[in-house]
Amino acid sequence: MKSSYTYFTRLLILLLLATTARTAFAQNGKFINLKTGKFITGDQPEWKSPNFDDTQWKAAQIGEVWQTQGFPDYHGYAWYRIKVVIPSSLKKEAYWRDSLRIHLAHVNDADETFLNGKLIGKTGAFPTDKGGYQSKWPAVRNYHVAANSDIIKWDKENVIVVRVYDGGGSGGIFMGQPFIDMLEKFDGIRFNQQAIKFLTGKKGVRKLQLQNSFNTTITGVFKYSIIDDVTGKAIENKQFQVKLAPLSDKLFSVVFPHREGIKLQYSFTEKVSGKKAAFAEIAPYILTPQEKLTPVINGPALVGVHPGSPVIIRIPVSGARPLTYKVSNLPDGLTLDKTTGIITGQLTKAGDYKLQIQVSNQYGNNKGTFTIKAGDRIALTPPMGWNSWNCWGLNVSEEKVKSSANAMIDKRLTDYGWSYINVDDGWQAPARATDGEILPNEKFPDMKALGDELHNEGLRFGIYSSPGAKTCGGYLGSLGHEVQDMATYFKWGVDYLKYDLCSYTDNTAGDTTLFAQQKPYQLMGNELKKYPRDIIYSICQYGIGDVWKWGRQMNGNLWRTTEDITDTWESLYSIGFSQVNNAKYAGPGGWNDPDMLILGMVGWGENLHQTGLTPYEQYTHISLWSLLSAPLLIGCDMSKLDDFTLNLLKNREVIAIDQDELGKQAERVFDNGKFQVWVKPLADGGTGVGIFNLNSKFATYTFNPADLKIKNISSMRDVWNQQAISYNGKSIMFNIPPHGVRLIKLK
């Protein structure tokens, strides 16, 4: 056992993924899918024994979260037992014959994996471990055992046992199909994508690093092809003879047409075995027009405040700097910084204040109206900002938060209304002060100073907690300290509170009443209302008990309607397109929340990688969330925002649909399994329409506005391109990419 485990450790080090690496965990030659097994909640050490009698355990699908298999509200320890015959032909027909690979996809959040009773790998840490719980769910579990190890029972039944600890959110083995195969030499090849550069002449260039992550020389042929994704025909094919020394790499440049519908295919064929590593990507393409040099006032065009609360408004204006701002009708109590466009102060009286804004630079000027509604409601439009979880996970720090805030300003996202900087889980100290006050850990030396710094830039400061004793990440929650914690958040200048269910389920075991779900959120919501500060209240409890029906009564401003989202089409589809029965509960002051955006570089704390969504799917993501009037919270590494992702986040007309003052959520009006059409009424009398292609190939949809009972259409507009569509009053045909969208506005 000792030699096998040492071998595993050495090999795992070699297999660590480089940042942005695209790794296809495809099966090699013969393989065995691990589709079903036995499952139980709880934690008993004897369950790892290969001889344990598991006949009373529940049958489970391997590769699906346990929440969909009869355990919707369970978090904590659980075990899987998977029995499989491993044929010796698997080894005999392999070329390298070096090690057996057990691929478990993702495991939420920490695991120990045993083969026939022997530990073969561990990822993350359990609550009982020294140093406490540490989530590692983003890490793909690829465990390896030397092929000559006596752990493996060739041609006999083997028992794979996985001990799991889920700290919150989805639980179990999921996001991929687990399998067993033999590791091959070409598995050491990594395709590392560098950011796309868009050139003049409608061309783009992808820099691709071919990397050898094994400590052995790999020789073979690298090929790339540029494919027209509409016709399937090759535009260009090239190949190169490559010899990669141990742990070395080689850089290639792929120049392609910059337009929708270009696929890039890459492959590396290892010389001796003839086996191939390959993957394909849809080339990113930009639809959002280039920003104008003249000032343009963007949305949102209104904000709600409570009288007596501090006002912080950064007027969203794009255009060449420097800009000069002028505001007429500015009410008493508010002041304007004419060089930054930041309005601060306090309003003592309720009312609607319509501000006339004029912005100028060396290229021209622009005028617009901005309304401040001082009253009993905030979040009159869905909040827009950034949250730390999807990129930094529990590794969040003050340095990373400040870097993200700076990027939001430097990359001009603030010009389009992005304003919240939210610190998610992982900021809390391991123990409270002697008087019970919550404290930040060493990564956040001064929370109030951080909030002040954000406010000085016209940004807003968000924080995270749980109504339970522990957060999803195992940090201190607010149970029993709600009054004290709210006072602390007020002292720090917090503008947004995400309150995540997590361990509170320990207090509701067996209690399925609606009151049990509402109680902790009502308690914190009541505390929040006591303070003279506009604090957005985000209820995060995954849609349990139809939270959209009562979240507003808890003083909530947004409420999660589903489990956590991940950067796959399957997750995007199941979450985004399931928002069909809750539209009437969304509106100014309270919004359905289908979770954060999964664009850009994500990774949940480590191994940051480019989102798994294709460019087509990313356009669908933003379009659907905007139609749904969803909160828009960026979840990526802001310091690595590329031109394509910025094009998704800085389209003023797309954002205007999300931030529309009427606050109506789109409803699905057509679904035939291949296409869906969603329709959203807009404040100016127009209608936002999303036509979504659910097919895996380009497909044509014939759109007839009369089917929507919309008459007397004066204009039809392509929202992403910000261009008019020629319309003769009859039907119009759209050729839509796979999993893609056509977002249009009718008037």
C-alpha positions, -999 to +999 in steps of 0.1 A: +000+000+000+028+024+008+044+022-026+010+026-044+001+057-024+035+073-029+031+066-067-003+082-066+010+113-049+038+117-074+016+113-104-010+137-090+016+164-087+024+160-123-013+162-132-020+195-115-037+218-140-021+250-152-043+281-150-067+284-179-058+249-191-084+231-212-084+195-202-108+170-218-113+141-194-124+117-221-121+080-217-091+062-233-097+031-254-117+007-233-133+022-203-160+015-177-187+040-169-196+043-133-233+050-136-250+035-105-241+026-069-254+026-034-258+057-012-264+066+024-262+097+045-243+098+078-208+087+086-195+054+098-158+042+093-168+006+087-186+016+055-153+017+037-148-020+041-152-039+008-171-067+027-197-043+042-233-053+036-249-024+018-281-041+006-302-017+027-287+014+012-305+035-014-297+030-051-281+062-066-272+076-100-235+085-100-230+119-116-261+135-103-265+156-072-282+138-043-307+167-040-325+154-071-324+118-057-345+121-026-323+142-004-334+178-013-324+195+020-295+174+031-260+187+038-233+168+057-216+134+054-227+108+029-211+077+014-212+060-020-203+024-027-197+014-063-192-022-073-174-029-106-156-057-123-123-044-138-113-066-167-076-073-173-082-065-210-084-029-199-047-031-191-037-055-219-051-033-246-036-001-232-003+011-246+014+027-216-001+002-190+012+024-162-017+032-140-055+028-136-074+061-135-106+065-115-123+096-127-151+109-103-159+142-120-167+169-093-174+161-057-191+187-034-172+195-012-145+172+003-139+135-002-119+104+007-119+077-020-111+041-013-105+011-036-112-022-019-108-006+015-075+012+007-073+050+006-063+061-029-070+098-027-083+127-007-094+162-018-103+189+007-106+185+045-134+173+067-147+192+098-130+167+120-096+171+103-068+192+119-074+227+107-111+221+101-133+219+070-120+230+036-141+228+005-124+217-027-155+210-048-142+227-080-113+203-082-119+174-106-112+141-089-088+120-109-074+093-087-047+069-100-034+035-088-003+018-102-014-010-126+008-035-108-007-027-074-023-056-055-051-032-045-067-038-079-086-071-084-084-077-121-113-096-136-131-096-102-154-074-084-139-042-070-155-018-045-150+019-049-161+038-018-164+076-017-168+094+016-183+129+010-188+159+031-211+186+017-210+219+034-239+235+015-254+238-019-254+208-042-241+176-028-224+144-040-206+133-072-218+154-102-210+176-132-197+147-153-199+110-159-174+091-137-154+063-153-125+040-150-098+036-177-060+033-181-039+065-181-021+070-214+010+092-222-011+117-242-031+125-211-001+146-202-010+171-230-027+203-219-042+229-243-038+262-225-058+290-241-046+325-239-070+355-244-083+361-279-071+392-296-094+409-321-075+424-350-085+449-377-099+434-409-124+413-390-099+387-378-091+372-344-061+354-331-060+326-305-027+320-288-026+283-278+000+268-255+006+231-260+019+218-227+035+185-216+026+181-179+043+147-175+079+142-165+087+123-198+093+134-234+062+133-256+065+134-294+036+137-319+016+158-344-003+189-334-032+199-358-057+227-358-086+233-381-108+264-386-144+253-393-175+271-405-199+260-378-229+266-400-219+245-430-194+222-412-168+229-439-131+235-432-118+270-438-082+261-430-062+230-418-026+230-405-004+205-387+030+206-370+056+180-359+062+185-322+086+172-296+079+183-261+106+178-234+094+169-199+073+196-184+077+219-214+054+238-237+051+253-272+031+283-283+009+284-315-011+313-331-044+305-348-058+334-369-095+331-377-124+351-392-140+373-365-177+365-369-204+343-354-201+306-364-164+298-363-153+266-346-116+259-338-105+223-335-072+212-319-056+177-316-024+161-306-016+126-318+011+108-297+037+093-321+043+059-306+008+048-296-011+068-322-036+079-295-051+114-297-059+142-273-083+167-288-109+194-281-129+221-300-140+255-291-164+281-306-143+312-314-155+342-293-171+370-313-181+405-304-215+419-312-216+450-289-207+481-309-175+499-300-180+526-273-184+562-285-159+588-275-188+613-268-205+609-234-234+585-233-256+583-201-264+546-194-288+528-171-301+523-146-321+555-147-335+554-112-326+544-077-346+539-045-334+551-011-348+553+024-351+589+038-323+593+064-300+567+048-266+576+032-269+581-005-241+569-028-247+571-065-222+569-093-238+583-124-232+556-152-217+574-182-194+560-209-172+581-231-136+594-233-122+608-200-120+633-185-157+640-181-174+669-164-208+664-147-235+689-140-268+681-122-298+704-121-326+699-095-302+683-070-322+683-037-309+696-005-287+672+014-270+659-017-237+670-033-221+661-067-184+656-074-183+672-108-152+652-119-163+617-108-201+620-111-205+606-076-235+619-057-234+616-019-253+629+011-287+622+027-323+629+019-346+637+048-379+638+030-397+612+010-405+620-027-395+615-063-365+637-072-359+640-110-324+651-117-314+666-150-279+654-158-255+669-183-221+653-190-195+667-213-159+660-226-138+672-254-159+653-280-193+666-270-220+663-244-251+643-234-282+650-214-305+627-195-329+623-165-321+603-134-347+597-107-342+592-070-372+577-053-370+584-016-395+561+002-400+527+016-385+507-012-349+501-024-337+478-052-362+493-077-341+476-104-321+444-100-287+449-083-256+448-105-221+441-093-195+414-085-194+386-060-163+368-049-175+332-047-174+319-083-137+328-087-121+330-053-143+307-031-130+305+004-097+320-008-111+355-009-090+383+006-091+421+010-064+423-017-085+403-042-116+424-033-098+457-039-083+444-071-118+435-083-131+470-073-103+486-092-110+465-122-146+474-122-136+511-124-106+507-147-124+485-172-153+510-171-180+486-159-192+514-136-200+533-167-229+508-173-243+506-138-222+479-121-217+490-085-218+463-058-186+446-046-197+416-025-175+396-002-189+360+000-179+332+024-145+330+039-140+364+056-149+354+092-124+348+120-126+313+137-139+328+170-159+358+180-146+385+204-152+380+241-183+402+239-196+380+210-189+404+182-181+388+148-146+395+136-129+393+103-099+369+098-064+379+090-072+382+053-094+413+061-076+435+086-102+463+086-137+458+073-148+494+079-118+508+061-126+485+032-162+497+031-151+533+033-127+528+004-153+513-018-178+541-009-153+568-018-152+553-053-190+554-056-192+516-051-213+496-026-200+470-001-216+436+003-210+408+028-221+372+035-234+352+064-257+323+073-286+320+098-269+288+109-240+283+133-217+277+104-216+290+068-214+267+038-176+270+040-175+261+077-169+297+089-189+313+117-226+320+109-250+343+127-272+319+147-279+334+181-260+366+172-284+382+146-289+414+165-252+418+172-241+409+137-265+434+121-251+461+143-216+452+132-225+453+095-241+487+100-209+499+117-188+486+088-210+504+062-224+472+046-248+479+017-257+443+008-262+411+029-263+376+013-278+353+039-271+317+030-292+288+045-263+263+049-261+248+084-294+262+095-310+230+082-295+213+113-321+233+133-350+223+111-344+185+108-378+169+103-396+203+104-410+209+069-434+237+079-432+270+060-426+288+093-394+269+098-381+282+065-392+317+071-382+322+107-344+329+103-350+352+073-377+371+090-355+375+121-326+390+102-349+410+079-365+427+109-330+436+123-319+450+090-349+474+088-340+490+121-309+507+107-308+539+086-289+524+057-301+510+024-289+474+028-300+450+000-312+417+016-304+386-005-322+355+007-302+325-003-321+293+005-323+276-030-360+280-037-372+258-008-408+263+000-414+285-031-395+314-015-406+337-044-441+337-028-429+350+006-394+364+002-407+399-001-426+395+032-393+388+049-381+422+038-360+404+011-349+423-021-339+391-039-343+354-033-325+324-048-349+302-068-326+273-074-295+254-063-260+267-072-252+273-108-221+259-125-204+267-158-221+241-179-249+242-204-268+216-184-267+238-153-275+270-172-304+253-190-319+237-159-317+269-139-324+297-164-352+280-184-370+268-153-381+303-142-416+297-156-439+299-125-426+328-106-428+359-128-457+375-110-437+376-078-408+397-092-409+435-095-394+467-081-381+460-046-379+422-049-364+399-076-362+363-084-325+353-083-313+324-106-278+328-092-246+345-103-231+349-137-208+322-149-187+342-174-150+348-177-124+331-155-141+310-128-129+283-105-144+286-070-111+292-053-085+274-073-076+262-108-093+292-125-104+283-159-123+299-188-160+293-183-172+260-198-200+278-217-195+284-254-198+320-267-232+311-280-243+300-245-228+331-229-249+353-251-279+332-241-269+335-204-268+373-204-299+376-226-320+353-205-310+368-172-318+403-186-352+392-198-358+376-164-350+409-146-325+389-126-298+404-104-266+406-124-236+396-103-203+389-121-186+359-106-152+358-124-117+371-118-121+407-127-084+413-133-086+389-163-116+402-180-110+399-218-126+418-247-152+392-253-164+391-217-165+429-215-186+429-247-211+408-228-211+430-197-211+465-214-240+464-239-262+493-228-293+481-246-291+446-231-286+460-196-315+484-202-338+453-206-326+440-173-328+474-156-362+484-172-382+506-148-414+486-153-397+456-136-416+429-153-400+394-156-402+378-189-426+349-194-422+319-217-448+320-245-435+292-267-417+259-262-416+230-286-385+213-272-363+228-299-370+265-295-382+287-267-395+323-269-396+345-239-413+379-238-409+409-215-430+441-215-410+473-212-417+507-196-415+525-229-443+504-244-418+482-262-414+444-258-382+425-253-382+391-270-356+363-267-357+334-292-336+306-279-323+276-300-321+245-278-307+224-306-271+213-308-267+227-343-276+260-361-313+260-367-338+284-384-368+299-365-396+317-383-407+345-360-441+361-365-449+390-340-486+383-346-482+351-327-474+372-296-506+393-302-484+424-308-499+446-334-488+478-352-451+472-349-432+503-359-397+489-354-377+458-347-342+460-332-313+436-328-304+444-292-269+429-292-258+446-324-278+477-315-291+479-351-326+481-367-339+449-384-356+453-417-392+443-411-420+443-437-448+435-413-447+397-419-428+369-405-390+369-403-365+341-403-336+339-379-307+314-382-297+309-346-265+292-332-267+260-311-278+269-276-278+305-289-302+334-289-317+363-310-325+391-286-348+417-302-369+446-292-403+454-307-420+488-306 
